[in-house]
Amino acid sequence: MVGIEGLLNLGQPLHTTVVVTDFDDSDRVVATFRRALGRMPTKLVHLDLSGAGKDGGETKAGDWAIDPAAHGLNQDKVYLSVLALLCRHGSLKAVRQLQETIPRGDCARLELPSVEMGFELSHAMKMADVILSADYGVQDLASDTFFERLALNAPYRVEISTPNGMLLVSGSRPWFQLAGRLVDGESRILPGGEVAYTGSDIEGVFTVTGGLLATPEAPEAAPLARALTRLSRRFEHDPVTMTIADGQVMAFESKGPLAGTLDMLLRGAGYRQVTEVGISFNTACRTLIHDWPASSNEGCPGVHLGLGGDPDPEQEPAKESLVHIDLISPTVLVLVNGKPFMKLA
């Protein structure tokens, strides 16, 4: 099912959609969701954080705590779907605190560029359009097909072929669905539309032919993320092949200078571990965006490998704040236990 009706768990009684924003002039974005919801069986509440946390400190839950009575809600009975559109790192903790107060509901965060990464209102409008045009029914079907084929053999084999060879993900460690309709208790990042693996049983080669998405875990990691973002457009003309053993990047290679630049920027040990393998099939993420860190890049049909920081930005950063880098290839053949799952030229 396409659009917000396919994303939200609208079958729940007393469903309420809570749109949380932390940037100025967010009414335009909220109006987009209000129009999309139309006469659907949900009530929309907007929580505006734009006046909190601008001094660089954390936004505190008390700055914007929900007063159920003020919105005509019975918090013990209502089902809350939280859609958080955030560009400030300090807002993440407040959203987690909000989730802890919800007996029934789900939470999806529309991943926007942070202020340090040059956030603009147009970025929020673009990403809102993407999630409102996605086909979540197709995402559920694609996920079901993947997991049906994954279950055919134990241990499983997922073979990912890119122009210069094959990458093998094998074993029994679970994959995760980050796609389709939200369910009670779920929390995930949008636009999404993928299945993902976070283990280390990864061997072979992977050629990056599309671009990258660099997401800093904290403001101090933004300078590296900005430098990496400027490289994204170059992969189409200078593809980089990664050699991987036991989930560790052993080498970057390319015909031009891009591999050397990448190797220099990612010299630290924290950037040699593959933290994620994602197979994406979100057809609303039609094209890669290189001018700014668009989270829709991760959802573009194809495969991406994550390096560096935690693939879930809502997790608490490690002692060393890193950048999470998704290296993307839209030129792939994916076999799951020998059966075709995806072929993109």
C-alpha positions in Angstrom: 0.0 0.0 0.0 1.4 3.4 -1.0 1.9 6.4 1.2 1.2 7.1 4.9 -1.8 4.7 4.9 0.6 1.9 4.2 3.1 3.0 6.8 1.0 3.7 9.9 -0.7 1.0 11.9 -4.1 2.7 11.4 -6.1 -0.4 12.4 -5.5 0.3 16.1 -8.3 1.9 18.1 -7.8 5.6 19.2 -4.9 5.9 16.8 -3.0 9.3 17.1 -0.2 10.4 14.9 2.4 12.6 16.8 4.6 14.6 14.4 7.7 15.9 16.3 9.9 18.5 14.7 12.9 20.6 16.0 13.5 23.1 13.2 11.9 26.5 12.3 9.1 26.8 9.8 8.1 23.2 10.3 4.4 24.0 9.7 4.9 23.5 6.0 6.1 19.9 6.5 3.4 19.2 9.1 0.8 20.4 6.6 2.1 17.9 4.1 1.4 15.1 6.6 -2.0 16.6 7.5 -3.1 16.6 3.9 -1.9 13.0 3.4 -3.8 11.8 6.4 -7.0 13.5 5.2 -10.0 11.6 6.6 -8.0 8.6 7.8 -8.9 7.2 11.3 -6.2 9.1 13.2 -5.7 12.4 15.1 -2.6 14.5 14.3 -0.7 16.2 17.1 2.3 18.4 16.3 5.0 18.7 19.0 7.4 21.6 18.0 10.9 21.4 19.6 12.4 24.3 17.6 12.7 26.6 20.6 14.5 24.0 22.8 18.1 22.9 22.7 19.3 25.6 20.3 22.2 26.5 22.6 23.8 23.2 21.8 22.6 21.5 24.9 20.3 18.5 25.1 16.6 19.0 24.6 14.9 17.8 27.8 11.7 15.8 27.8 10.2 18.3 30.2 10.6 21.0 27.5 7.8 19.4 25.5 6.3 16.6 27.5 2.9 15.4 26.2 0.0 16.4 28.4 -2.6 13.8 27.3 -5.5 15.9 28.6 -4.5 18.9 26.6 -4.8 16.9 23.4 -7.9 15.0 24.5 -5.9 11.8 24.8 -6.1 9.0 27.3 -2.5 7.8 27.3 -3.4 4.4 28.7 -5.8 3.6 25.9 -4.5 5.6 22.9 -2.2 4.1 20.2 0.6 6.7 19.4 2.5 6.6 16.1 5.4 9.0 16.6 6.9 10.5 13.4 10.1 12.4 14.4 11.7 14.8 12.0 14.9 15.9 13.7 18.0 17.9 12.7 19.5 18.4 16.2 21.5 15.6 17.9 20.2 16.7 21.3 16.6 15.9 20.3 17.2 12.1 20.0 17.3 11.5 23.8 14.0 13.4 24.2 12.4 11.2 21.6 13.6 8.1 23.4 12.2 9.4 26.6 8.9 10.0 24.9 8.9 6.4 23.6 9.3 5.1 27.1 6.1 6.8 28.2 4.0 5.2 25.5 2.2 2.0 26.5 1.1 1.2 23.0 2.5 2.6 19.8 5.5 2.8 17.4 8.1 5.4 16.4 9.7 6.3 13.1 12.4 8.9 12.7 12.7 10.6 9.4 16.5 11.0 9.2 17.4 14.5 8.2 20.8 16.2 7.8 21.9 17.6 11.1 22.5 21.4 11.6 26.2 20.7 11.4 25.7 19.0 8.0 23.9 22.0 6.5 20.2 21.2 7.2 17.7 23.2 5.1 13.9 23.2 5.2 13.9 21.9 1.6 15.7 18.7 2.8 12.8 18.0 5.2 10.2 18.6 2.4 12.1 16.3 0.1 12.3 13.4 2.6 8.7 13.9 3.6 7.7 13.5 -0.1 9.8 10.3 -0.3 8.1 8.6 2.7 4.7 9.7 1.5 5.2 8.2 -1.9 6.8 4.9 -0.8 4.9 1.6 -1.4 5.0 -0.1 2.0 3.0 -3.1 0.8 5.6 -3.9 -1.8 8.3 -3.5 0.9 6.6 -6.1 3.1 6.3 -8.5 0.1 10.0 -8.1 -0.7 11.0 -8.7 2.9 8.8 -11.8 3.1 10.4 -13.2 0.0 13.9 -12.5 1.3 13.2 -14.2 4.6 11.5 -17.2 3.0 14.6 -17.8 0.9 16.9 -17.2 3.8 15.2 -19.9 5.7 15.7 -22.5 3.0 19.2 -23.5 4.3 21.0 -23.3 7.7 23.6 -21.9 7.6 22.4 -19.6 4.9 24.4 -18.0 2.0 23.7 -14.5 0.7 25.8 -13.8 -2.4 26.2 -10.2 -3.5 27.8 -9.7 -6.9 29.1 -6.3 -8.0 31.2 -5.5 -11.1 34.5 -6.8 -9.7 33.5 -9.9 -7.9 31.3 -11.4 -5.1 30.7 -10.7 -1.5 29.5 -13.6 0.7 27.4 -13.2 3.9 26.9 -16.6 5.6 26.1 -18.2 8.9 23.1 -18.1 11.2 23.1 -14.6 12.6 19.7 -13.0 12.0 18.9 -10.3 9.5 16.4 -7.5 10.3 13.5 -6.1 8.4 13.5 -2.2 8.2 10.6 -1.9 5.8 6.9 -2.1 5.4 4.1 -1.2 7.8 5.0 -0.2 11.3 3.9 -2.6 14.1 3.3 -2.1 17.8 6.5 -1.6 19.7 8.7 -1.0 16.6 11.2 1.9 16.3 13.0 2.5 13.1 14.6 5.0 10.7 12.8 6.4 7.6 12.8 6.3 4.6 14.1 2.8 5.1 12.9 -0.1 2.9 15.6 -2.7 3.4 16.7 -5.9 5.1 20.0 -5.6 7.1 22.7 -7.7 8.6 25.1 -6.6 11.4 27.4 -9.5 11.9 31.0 -10.2 10.8 30.7 -13.3 8.6 31.4 -11.3 5.5 34.0 -12.3 2.9 34.9 -11.2 -0.6 34.8 -8.0 -2.7 32.3 -5.3 -3.1 32.5 -2.5 -5.7 30.9 0.9 -4.8 29.4 2.2 -8.0 26.8 4.7 -6.8 27.9 7.0 -3.9 27.7 7.2 -0.2 25.8 8.6 2.8 27.8 10.0 5.7 26.0 10.4 9.0 27.9 11.8 12.0 27.1 10.3 15.4 27.8 13.6 17.2 28.5 17.2 16.1 32.3 16.7 16.5 32.3 14.1 13.8 30.6 16.4 11.2 33.9 17.7 9.6 34.8 14.2 8.4 31.2 13.6 7.3 31.2 16.7 5.2 34.5 15.7 3.6 33.1 12.3 2.8 29.9 13.7 1.4 31.9 15.7 -1.1 33.2 12.4 -2.5 29.9 10.9 -3.2 29.5 12.0 -6.8 32.9 10.6 -7.8 32.1 6.9 -7.4 30.1 6.7 -10.6 33.2 7.7 -12.6 35.8 6.0 -10.3 34.3 2.9 -8.7 36.0 1.7 -5.6 36.4 -2.0 -4.8 36.6 -3.1 -1.2 38.3 -6.3 -0.2 36.8 -7.7 3.0 37.8 -10.6 5.3 36.0 -11.6 8.5 34.0 -8.4 8.3 37.2 -6.2 8.1 38.1 -4.0 5.2 41.5 -5.0 4.0 41.9 -2.7 1.1 40.3 0.0 -1.1 41.2 -0.1 -4.8 40.2 2.0 -7.9 41.6 3.0 -11.2 41.6 6.6 -10.3 42.5 8.5 -7.0 39.3 8.0 -5.2 40.3 4.8 -3.3 43.5 6.5 -2.0 41.4 9.5 -0.8 39.0 7.2 0.9 41.7 5.1 2.5 43.3 8.3 3.9 40.1 9.6 5.4 39.1 6.3 6.9 42.5 5.3 8.3 41.3 4.8 11.8 40.6 1.3 13.1 37.0 2.3 13.8 36.4 2.6 10.0 37.7 -0.9 9.1 34.9 -2.9 10.5 31.8 -3.5 8.3 29.0 -2.7 10.7 26.1 -3.3 8.3 25.1 -5.0 5.0 21.9 -3.6 3.7 19.8 -4.8 0.7 17.4 -2.0 -0.2 14.3 -2.0 -2.3 12.6 1.3 -1.7 11.4 2.4 -5.1 10.5 5.9 -3.8 14.2 6.5 -3.4 14.6 6.9 -7.1 17.9 8.6 -7.5 21.1 9.1 -5.5 21.5 12.6 -4.1 25.1 13.9 -3.9 24.8 17.5 -2.9 23.7 16.9 0.7 23.5 13.8 2.9 20.1 12.5 1.9 18.9 9.5 3.9 17.0 8.3 0.8 20.4 7.3 -0.6 20.5 4.3 1.7 17.0 3.2 0.5 17.9 3.4 -3.2 17.4 -0.1 -4.7 20.8 -1.9 -4.4 23.2 -2.9 -1.7 25.1 -0.8 0.8 27.9 -1.6 3.2 28.1 0.4 6.4 31.4 1.4 8.1 32.2 3.3 11.2 29.5 4.4 13.7 26.5 2.4 14.7 24.0 1.9 11.8 21.3 2.9 14.2 21.9 6.6 15.0 19.5 6.4 18.0 22.0 4.3 19.9 24.3 6.0 22.3 27.6 6.9 20.6 30.7 5.0 21.6 33.5 6.8 23.5 34.9 7.9 20.1 32.2 9.7 18.0 32.4 8.3 14.5 30.7 8.8 11.2 28.4 6.0 9.9 29.2 5.7 6.2 26.9 3.8 3.8 28.8 2.9 0.6 26.2 2.2 -2.1 26.1 0.0 -5.2 23.0 0.1 -7.4 24.7 -2.4 -9.8 24.2 -5.8 -8.1 23.0 -9.4 -8.3 21.8 -10.9 -5.0 21.3 -14.6 -4.6 19.8 -15.9 -1.3 20.6 -19.6 -0.8 21.1 -19.8 -4.6 17.8 -18.2 -5.5 17.7 -14.8 -7.3 16.4 -12.0 -5.1 17.6 -8.8 -6.8 19.3 -8.0 -10.2 20.0 -4.4 -11.0 22.2 -3.2 -13.9 
